Amino acid sequence: MYKFLFRPLLFRLTSDYAHEITIKSASLLGNYKWLQKSTEALYGYSNRSLEQKIGGLRFPNPIGLAAGFDKNGTAAPFMQSLGFGFIEIGSVTANSCIGNPKPRTFRLTEDKSLINRLGLNNEGALTIARRLKYRELTIPMGINIAKTHDPSITGEKAIEDYRTSFELVKNIADYITLNISCPNTTEGKTFEEPEALDYLLQSLGIENDASLPPVFIKFSVDLDDSQLLELLDICEGYTIEGYVATNTSSLRDNLQTSESVVHRMGKGGLSGRAISKKSTATIEKIHSYTKGLKTIIGVGGISSTEDAIEKLKAGADLLQIYTGLVYEGPALVKKINRGLVAYMEKHGIDHVYHIRKIKNLQGK
Ligand SMILES: Cc1cc2nc3c(=O)[nH]c(=O)nc-3n(C[C@H](O)[C@H](O)[C@H](O)COP(=O)(O)O)c2cc1C
């Protein structure tokens, strides 16, 4: 129904407007319990083989909503009713921010990809934390934090900015993701510079506080091997639950869309099918470096069960989707979860975690 009815209608609108309408509707619909229940009956899917306990949290299935979709945490209850196994709100920043001027999101339909330069628009950590304090979700809710999009906030002020958000969300979030890889800031710099990251992790006091929720670090898909290993080396010195791999790309690789069209769209992070392989390769490298001991949330171009299996085999424990939802619609979550169960039955395995073993047994 989405592909034949809603997508053609939404795709007649600009990408920015379509998202605004979607998020407003989802936020509104979430206020009606009966509607949530009917949505859940339609889109929900549960199976014991998909359940996992990670970082002390129970994930009913491995498919999560990626950061960026629900930046202000207004749509979380409705998104839960779409069958997600967890949700990541944000990125949230210490100061509220209107983001970059519109247009700021673009569809590359041929590539089932998007380019966005939203620029960390959000209502600010305090407002969002107050909103989420009383949320009633039955699935884990992560909060993704980033530095406020303001080039005048650098050095110690940048650390303080991060710390403000961290302190505001640490008692509300089931897990926290540090988005160190947002490519859409005016200053163009990120905390993916090794010294900056080390100082940030030290300043947040992560290793000294057992009461904190699990902390994840989100990497860009554009890191080369040596950059990734250097950052992992730093992160592994702290009490980190795991990694979110990956964020969007600033490059324009693997595209069918014509160069001139892409050029006209301008700067921004590329997401969707175009980054899928690179994101899977990053997952593989993290899995191998951490010897499978850290939790990996795999994200980047998942729009089918096959994409999900590829990432699980690379070492991901949990998965997230954003761009796939835009192209495939909300039924994608159930479709992938069902597909995973069918795949496990076919291969005689009883838990989603063991999907990665099939690579070793059958060479693919
Ligand atoms: C419009 C848009 C906005 C995004 N905003 C954020 C954000 O605020 N914080 C973040 O960590 N990632 C953000 N992302 C990145 C996604 O969380 C995800 O890492 C990336 O899009 C790859 O997944 P996908 O191919 O399934 O979209 C955004 C992605 C899109 C498409």
The ligand as an SDF file (V2000), in Angstrom:
LIG
                    3D

 31 33  0  0  0  0  0  0  0  0999 V2000
   17.6110   13.1040    6.8310 C   0  0  0  0  0  0  0  0  0  0  0  0
   18.6360   12.4310    7.7290 C   0  0  0  0  0  0  0  0  0  0  0  0
   18.9630   13.0100    8.9480 C   0  0  0  0  0  0  0  0  0  0  0  0
   19.9060   12.3980    9.7760 C   0  0  0  0  0  0  0  0  0  0  0  0
   20.2070   12.9710   10.9810 N   0  0  0  0  0  0  0  0  0  0  0  0
   21.0760   12.3330   11.8180 C   0  0  0  0  0  0  0  0  0  0  0  0
   21.3660   12.8700   13.0910 C   0  0  0  0  0  0  0  0  0  0  0  0
   20.8260   13.8940   13.5050 O   0  0  0  0  0  0  0  0  0  0  0  0
   22.2680   12.2030   13.8740 N   0  0  0  0  0  0  0  0  0  0  0  0
   22.8830   11.0450   13.4680 C   0  0  0  0  0  0  0  0  0  0  0  0
   23.6720   10.4790   14.2230 O   0  0  0  0  0  0  0  0  0  0  0  0
   22.6040   10.5140   12.2750 N   0  0  0  0  0  0  0  0  0  0  0  0
   21.7290   11.1250   11.4340 C   0  0  0  0  0  0  0  0  0  0  0  0
   21.4530   10.5750   10.2200 N   0  0  0  0  0  0  0  0  0  0  0  0
   22.1760    9.3630    9.7940 C   0  0  0  0  0  0  0  0  0  0  0  0
   21.3610    8.0930   10.0280 C   0  0  0  0  0  0  0  0  0  0  0  0
   21.1310    7.8760   11.4050 O   0  0  0  0  0  0  0  0  0  0  0  0
   22.1130    6.8550    9.4600 C   0  0  0  0  0  0  0  0  0  0  0  0
   23.3180    6.7030   10.1730 O   0  0  0  0  0  0  0  0  0  0  0  0
   22.4300    7.0090    7.9820 C   0  0  0  0  0  0  0  0  0  0  0  0
   21.3980    7.6680    7.2960 O   0  0  0  0  0  0  0  0  0  0  0  0
   22.6520    5.6420    7.3150 C   0  0  0  0  0  0  0  0  0  0  0  0
   21.4970    4.8360    7.4210 O   0  0  0  0  0  0  0  0  0  0  0  0
   20.3940    4.6840    6.2430 P   0  0  0  0  0  0  0  0  0  0  0  0
   21.1510    4.3930    4.9860 O   0  0  0  0  0  0  0  0  0  0  0  0
   19.4960    3.5740    6.6950 O   0  0  0  0  0  0  0  0  0  0  0  0
   19.6950    5.9950    6.1600 O   0  0  0  0  0  0  0  0  0  0  0  0
   20.5220   11.1820    9.3730 C   0  0  0  0  0  0  0  0  0  0  0  0
   20.1670   10.6030    8.1520 C   0  0  0  0  0  0  0  0  0  0  0  0
   19.2340   11.2040    7.3370 C   0  0  0  0  0  0  0  0  0  0  0  0
   18.8720   10.5500    6.0220 C   0  0  0  0  0  0  0  0  0  0  0  0
  1  2  1  0
  2  3  1  0
  2 30  2  0
  3  4  2  0
  4  5  1  0
  4 28  1  0
  5  6  2  0
  6  7  1  0
  6 13  1  0
  7  8  2  0
  7  9  1  0
  9 10  1  0
 10 11  2  0
 10 12  1  0
 12 13  2  0
 13 14  1  0
 14 15  1  0
 14 28  1  0
 15 16  1  0
 16 17  1  0
 16 18  1  0
 18 19  1  0
 18 20  1  0
 20 21  1  0
 20 22  1  0
 22 23  1  0
 23 24  1  0
 24 25  2  0
 24 26  1  0
 24 27  1  0
 28 29  2  0
 29 30  1  0
 30 31  1  0
M  END
$$$$
